[in-house]
Amino acid sequence: MSEKPKRATIREVAQATGLSPAAVSYALRGIQTSEETQERVRAAAEELGYEAHPIARALASGRTGQVGLLCGSLEDYWQQSLAVGIGRALLARDRYALIVDAGGDPERELALARRLRDQRVDGLIVQPLDPSAALWAELAGTVPVVSIGDALHGGQAQGEVVFDNRRGVTLALEHLRDLGHQRVTVFTPTRASTPDRPADVHVNAEAERLGLRVDVVVVPQSLAEATEVATRVLGGPGRPSAVFCFADSIAYGVYAATRELGLAVPGDVAVCGYDNHPMSALLTPPLTTVDWDIDGIVHSAVRLVVDVIDGKPRKRRVVREPALRVRASTGGAPE
């Protein structure tokens, strides 16, 4: 039975480069040494097969190399894609994503945020269910926090990738109004306990401006539950001529409900989503939706959190502008 090769030590790298172990440690961390020294030490470390032990590295640097990613609900397909993108982007920067799922529960979200802080992650990226919670200001004092979607209470986050939800809602509702729709049901995952998210707040004001009758219905983001609620709404009296969903995942449930009820999209009911998941263009008919450029969101969020961790803060607020992707799921209101 062959023995495992012995791990090279930092002292061996020091001997190979003629430096002290402390200088090698600094060079490998990219601090207090010249670029030439850092390149020489990295070359020697690679030749010797030296890898810093993660625990020792964390003790030396005060960092774990982990960034917490707190997802509002991984039942939502767009958030799944976001988590995959952020995880890969962090790995490319020699960090690891610690991904946790709040399951659509604001109380669980706050409990998980505390747990990530206590596990001493180097930073935290969150797409908040409850951006108004007082905990965010408290957390921001102990760990770098970057929010995606909505700004956090108190403006204490070290970075924000916020959506221009006012514009996104306007694009969707104006599109439906221009097609002749007057009664629109809005499906939102926002709970009654967190009613002040910007997108939801803007719906009623914009509907009044456009002369639309809007009914807002809370819908879970799981496909089965979204289908159940959509079936009840579309199968009842006074069916709306259009449905606007604050997540494409919810819109998928609407599609399932229309098939169950024998309704045509868009002939009997027009459907509009809100995040342009890649699957949305593959549906029959393809889904009209609001596009926030998920690749741009991933790039901005990871850049912000890594820069703050590394002590290189730049522009701390990035505003994402939406674009409406008009496809075949929205048509004129039935006569």
C-alpha positions as CSV (number, residue, x, y, z in Angstrom):
1,M,0.0,0.0,0.0
2,S,1.6,3.3,-1.1
3,E,1.9,6.1,1.3
4,K,0.4,9.5,0.6
5,P,2.9,12.0,-0.6
6,K,4.0,14.3,2.2
7,R,2.6,17.8,2.0
8,A,5.2,20.5,1.3
9,T,5.7,23.0,4.1
10,I,6.1,26.7,4.1
11,R,9.6,26.2,5.6
12,E,10.6,24.3,2.5
13,V,9.3,27.1,0.3
14,A,11.2,29.5,2.4
15,Q,14.4,27.5,2.0
16,A,13.9,27.3,-1.8
17,T,13.5,31.0,-2.1
18,G,16.0,32.2,0.5
19,L,13.2,34.0,2.4
20,S,11.8,33.7,5.9
21,P,8.6,31.7,6.4
22,A,6.9,35.0,7.4
23,A,8.0,36.7,4.1
24,V,6.7,33.6,2.2
25,S,3.4,33.9,3.9
26,Y,3.1,37.6,3.1
27,A,4.0,36.9,-0.5
28,L,1.5,34.2,-1.0
29,R,-1.2,36.5,0.4
30,G,0.0,39.3,-1.9
31,I,0.9,41.8,0.9
32,Q,4.0,43.6,2.2
33,T,6.2,42.2,-0.6
34,S,7.1,43.2,-4.2
35,E,5.3,41.7,-7.2
36,E,8.6,40.1,-8.2
37,T,8.9,38.4,-4.8
38,Q,5.3,37.2,-5.0
39,E,5.8,35.7,-8.4
40,R,9.0,34.0,-7.3
41,V,7.4,32.5,-4.2
42,R,4.3,31.3,-6.1
43,A,6.5,29.6,-8.7
44,A,8.5,27.8,-5.9
45,A,5.3,26.9,-4.1
46,E,3.9,25.4,-7.3
47,E,7.1,23.5,-8.1
48,L,7.1,22.0,-4.6
49,G,3.4,21.3,-4.5
50,Y,2.8,23.5,-1.6
51,E,-0.8,24.5,-0.7
52,A,-1.7,26.6,2.3
53,H,-3.8,24.6,4.8
54,P,-7.2,26.3,4.8
55,I,-7.4,26.4,8.6
56,A,-3.9,27.8,8.9
57,R,-4.6,30.3,6.2
58,A,-7.8,31.4,7.9
59,L,-6.0,31.8,11.2
60,A,-3.2,33.8,9.6
61,S,-5.4,36.1,7.5
62,G,-8.5,36.3,9.7
63,R,-10.5,35.1,6.7
64,T,-12.3,31.9,5.9
65,G,-12.4,32.3,2.1
66,Q,-16.2,31.8,2.3
67,V,-18.9,34.2,1.2
68,G,-22.4,33.6,2.4
69,L,-25.2,33.6,-0.2
70,L,-28.6,33.9,1.4
71,C,-31.3,33.1,-1.1
72,G,-34.9,34.2,-0.5
73,S,-36.3,31.0,-2.0
74,L,-34.6,28.4,-4.1
75,E,-38.0,27.2,-5.3
76,D,-37.6,30.1,-7.7
77,Y,-35.7,29.0,-10.8
78,W,-34.2,32.4,-11.4
79,Q,-32.7,32.5,-7.9
80,Q,-31.3,29.0,-8.6
81,S,-29.5,30.4,-11.7
82,L,-28.3,33.4,-9.7
83,A,-26.8,31.1,-7.0
84,V,-25.0,29.0,-9.7
85,G,-23.6,32.1,-11.3
86,I,-22.5,33.7,-8.0
87,G,-20.9,30.5,-6.9
88,R,-18.9,30.1,-10.1
89,A,-17.9,33.8,-10.1
90,L,-16.7,33.6,-6.5
91,L,-14.7,30.4,-7.2
92,A,-13.0,32.2,-10.1
93,R,-11.8,34.7,-7.4
94,D,-10.6,31.9,-5.1
95,R,-13.6,32.2,-2.8
96,Y,-16.3,29.7,-2.0
97,A,-20.1,30.3,-1.7
98,L,-21.9,29.0,1.3
99,I,-25.4,28.9,-0.1
100,V,-28.4,28.8,2.2
101,D,-32.1,29.0,1.4
102,A,-34.7,31.0,3.4
103,G,-37.5,29.1,1.7
104,G,-39.6,32.2,1.3
105,D,-39.8,32.7,5.1
106,P,-38.6,36.2,6.4
107,E,-38.1,34.9,9.9
108,R,-35.9,32.0,8.7
109,E,-34.0,34.5,6.5
110,L,-33.0,36.6,9.5
111,A,-32.1,33.4,11.5
112,L,-29.9,32.2,8.7
113,A,-28.3,35.6,8.3
114,R,-27.2,35.5,12.0
115,R,-25.9,32.0,11.6
116,L,-23.8,33.0,8.6
117,R,-22.4,35.9,10.6
118,D,-21.6,33.5,13.5
119,Q,-19.8,31.2,11.1
120,R,-17.5,34.1,10.3
121,V,-18.1,34.3,6.5
122,D,-15.9,37.0,4.9
123,G,-19.0,38.6,3.3
124,L,-22.7,38.1,2.8
125,I,-24.7,38.5,-0.4
126,V,-28.4,38.5,0.1
127,Q,-31.6,38.9,-2.0
128,P,-33.8,40.0,0.9
129,L,-37.3,38.9,1.5
130,D,-37.6,41.6,4.1
131,P,-35.4,44.6,3.2
132,S,-36.8,46.7,6.0
133,A,-35.7,44.4,8.9
134,A,-33.6,46.2,11.4
135,L,-31.1,43.3,11.6
136,W,-29.4,44.3,8.3
137,A,-28.0,47.4,9.8
138,E,-26.7,45.4,12.8
139,L,-25.1,42.8,10.5
140,A,-23.4,45.4,8.3
141,G,-21.4,46.5,11.3
142,T,-19.8,43.1,11.6
143,V,-19.7,41.6,8.1
144,P,-19.6,43.1,4.6
145,V,-23.2,42.8,3.2
146,V,-24.2,43.2,-0.4
147,S,-27.9,43.2,-1.3
148,I,-29.4,42.2,-4.6
149,G,-32.8,43.5,-5.7
150,D,-33.8,45.9,-2.9
151,A,-31.8,48.3,-0.8
152,L,-31.6,47.3,2.9
153,H,-33.0,49.2,5.9
154,G,-30.9,52.1,7.1
155,G,-28.6,52.1,4.0
156,Q,-25.9,50.3,5.9
157,A,-25.0,47.7,3.3
158,Q,-21.5,48.0,1.9
159,G,-22.8,47.3,-1.6
160,E,-26.2,47.3,-3.4
161,V,-27.2,45.9,-6.8
162,V,-30.7,47.3,-6.8
163,F,-33.4,46.9,-9.4
164,D,-35.3,49.8,-10.8
165,N,-38.5,48.1,-9.9
166,R,-40.6,51.2,-10.6
167,R,-39.5,51.1,-14.2
168,G,-39.9,47.3,-14.4
169,V,-43.5,47.4,-13.1
170,T,-44.3,50.3,-15.5
171,L,-43.0,48.5,-18.5
172,A,-45.1,45.4,-17.8
173,L,-48.3,47.3,-16.9
174,E,-48.1,49.8,-19.7
175,H,-47.6,46.9,-22.2
176,L,-50.7,45.1,-20.9
177,R,-52.7,48.4,-20.9
178,D,-51.6,49.1,-24.5
179,L,-52.9,45.7,-25.5
180,G,-56.3,46.7,-24.2
181,H,-56.3,44.9,-20.8
182,Q,-58.2,46.6,-18.1
183,R,-58.3,43.9,-15.4
184,V,-55.0,42.5,-14.3
185,T,-54.2,40.1,-11.5
186,V,-50.7,40.5,-10.0
187,F,-49.1,37.4,-8.5
188,T,-46.4,38.2,-5.9
189,P,-44.4,36.1,-3.5
190,T,-44.3,39.0,-1.0
191,R,-46.0,38.1,2.2
192,A,-48.3,40.3,4.2
193,S,-45.6,40.6,6.9
194,T,-43.2,42.3,4.4
195,P,-45.5,44.6,2.4
196,D,-43.1,47.4,1.6
197,R,-41.0,45.9,-1.1
198,P,-40.6,48.6,-3.8
199,A,-42.0,46.6,-6.7
200,D,-45.2,45.7,-4.8
201,V,-45.6,49.3,-3.5
202,H,-45.5,50.6,-7.0
203,V,-48.1,48.3,-8.5
204,N,-51.2,50.0,-7.1
205,A,-49.9,53.5,-7.8
206,E,-49.0,52.7,-11.4
207,A,-52.3,50.8,-11.9
208,E,-54.2,53.9,-10.8
209,R,-52.2,56.1,-13.2
210,L,-52.9,53.8,-16.1
211,G,-56.6,53.3,-15.2
212,L,-56.2,49.5,-14.6
213,R,-58.1,47.4,-12.1
214,V,-55.5,45.4,-10.3
215,D,-55.9,42.6,-7.8
216,V,-52.8,41.5,-5.9
217,V,-52.6,37.9,-4.8
218,V,-49.8,36.3,-2.8
219,V,-48.4,33.2,-4.4
220,P,-45.7,30.8,-3.2
221,Q,-42.8,30.3,-5.6
222,S,-43.0,26.5,-5.8
223,L,-44.5,25.2,-9.1
224,A,-47.1,23.1,-7.4
225,E,-48.3,25.8,-5.1
226,A,-48.3,28.5,-7.8
227,T,-50.3,26.2,-10.0
228,E,-52.8,25.6,-7.2
229,V,-53.4,29.4,-6.6
230,A,-53.5,30.2,-10.3
231,T,-56.1,27.5,-10.9
232,R,-58.3,28.9,-8.2
233,V,-58.0,32.5,-9.5
234,L,-58.4,31.7,-13.2
235,G,-61.1,29.1,-12.6
236,G,-63.3,31.4,-10.5
237,P,-65.8,34.1,-11.4
238,G,-64.5,37.4,-12.9
239,R,-61.4,35.9,-14.5
240,P,-58.8,38.6,-15.3
241,S,-57.8,39.0,-18.9
242,A,-54.1,39.3,-18.0
243,V,-51.8,38.0,-15.2
244,F,-48.5,39.8,-14.2
245,C,-46.2,37.6,-12.2
246,F,-43.3,38.9,-10.0
247,A,-41.3,35.8,-10.9
248,D,-41.1,33.7,-14.0
249,S,-41.4,30.6,-11.8
250,I,-44.9,31.8,-10.8
251,A,-45.8,32.3,-14.4
252,Y,-44.9,28.7,-15.1
253,G,-47.6,27.8,-12.5
254,V,-50.0,30.0,-14.4
255,Y,-49.2,28.1,-17.7
256,A,-49.9,24.8,-15.9
257,A,-53.2,26.2,-14.5
258,T,-54.4,27.3,-18.0
259,R,-53.7,23.8,-19.4
260,E,-55.6,22.2,-16.5
261,L,-58.5,24.6,-17.1
262,G,-58.5,24.4,-20.9
263,L,-57.6,28.1,-21.3
264,A,-55.5,29.5,-24.1
265,V,-52.5,31.8,-23.6
266,P,-52.8,34.5,-24.7
267,G,-56.3,34.1,-26.2
268,D,-58.1,33.7,-22.9
269,V,-55.5,35.1,-20.6
270,A,-52.2,37.0,-21.3
271,V,-49.3,36.2,-19.0
272,C,-46.2,38.4,-18.2
273,G,-43.2,37.4,-16.0
274,Y,-40.5,39.4,-14.3
275,D,-37.0,37.9,-14.5
276,N,-36.4,36.3,-17.9
277,H,-35.3,32.9,-16.8
278,P,-33.7,31.1,-19.8
279,M,-36.6,28.5,-19.9
280,S,-39.1,31.3,-20.4
281,A,-38.2,31.7,-24.1
282,L,-38.7,27.9,-24.6
283,L,-42.3,27.8,-23.4
284,T,-45.3,27.4,-25.7
285,P,-46.0,30.2,-26.2
286,P,-42.8,31.9,-25.2
287,L,-43.2,34.1,-22.1
288,T,-43.2,37.9,-22.2
289,T,-41.1,39.0,-19.3
290,V,-38.9,41.7,-17.7
291,D,-35.2,41.1,-18.1
292,W,-32.7,42.3,-15.5
293,D,-29.5,40.8,-17.1
294,I,-28.6,38.1,-14.6
295,D,-24.9,37.9,-15.8
296,G,-24.5,41.7,-15.1
297,I,-26.1,41.2,-11.6
298,V,-23.7,38.3,-10.8
299,H,-20.7,40.3,-12.0
300,S,-21.7,43.4,-10.0
301,A,-22.5,41.6,-6.8
302,V,-19.3,39.5,-6.7
303,R,-17.1,42.5,-7.6
304,L,-18.7,44.6,-4.8
305,V,-18.4,41.9,-2.1
306,V,-14.8,40.9,-3.0
307,D,-13.6,44.5,-3.2
308,V,-15.0,45.2,0.2
309,I,-13.4,42.1,1.7
310,D,-10.1,43.0,0.1
311,G,-10.4,46.6,1.4
312,K,-10.8,48.1,-2.1
313,P,-14.3,49.6,-2.0
314,R,-15.5,51.2,-5.2
315,K,-18.9,52.4,-6.3
316,R,-21.2,50.8,-3.7
317,R,-24.5,51.2,-5.5
318,V,-25.3,49.7,-8.9
319,V,-28.7,50.2,-10.4
320,R,-30.0,47.6,-12.8
321,E,-32.3,48.9,-15.5
322,P,-34.9,46.5,-16.9
323,A,-35.8,45.6,-20.5
324,L,-39.2,44.2,-21.5
325,R,-38.8,41.0,-23.7
326,V,-42.1,40.9,-25.6
327,R,-43.0,37.4,-26.7
328,A,-46.2,35.5,-27.7
329,S,-47.7,35.1,-24.2
330,T,-49.2,38.6,-24.3
331,G,-51.9,39.5,-26.8
332,G,-54.9,41.8,-27.0
333,A,-57.7,41.5,-24.4
334,P,-60.5,39.1,-25.5
335,E,-63.6,40.8,-26.7
